[in-house]
């Protein structure tokens, strides 16, 4: 069950809504906040009678304009959009935390390392990807994007590493992890050849002066 609460932001609003949920014995599973004037609540399914009694009580909370049921939370939509995007990528992609532990992995990566998702989550990426010390890179005073040749078993890949930074309350960047993308030599070669085919020949060079045309 998910509810969208349209409201005006104020201190203590979420607490007052939680008090209403507590009266009905409802345990909150997740909450999303939006800067567009919405709160989203997720909890276990309840009966229609309980829902019909609950919603008017939430509407009575100060600063609440309206409440309605919705099919998904914004964070759920973002999560499944990301999973769908990763699923379609031919490259192996890992999202790791600041200690190089795997948090997200796509199907291509799982096929390359020959493991199931439940076997690799929260484990160090260096268990399977050799040739680059991800933990040491993430512990540097300034973590910059990197590219390196790595191996998974006997197979070589070009690894592209991009750090992930989030702003804190003072808008200072905090390192929270990185995204690692692995490209096979064959795929890198195809991309390079495609680029060469697009740029070969003088017919693609634009010129106006006689010297340049020559």
Secondary structure, 3 states (H helix, E strand, C coil): CEEEEEECCCCCHHHHHHHHHHHCCCCEEEEEEECCCEEEEEECCCCHHHHHHHHHHHHCCCCEEEEEECCCCHHHHHHHHHHHHHHHCCCEEEEEECCCEEEEECHHHHHHHCCCHHHHCCCEHHHCCECCCHHHHHCCCCCCCEEEEEEECCEEEEEEEEEEEEECCCCCEEEEEEEEEEEEHHHHHHHHHHHHHHHCCHHHCCCCCHHHHC
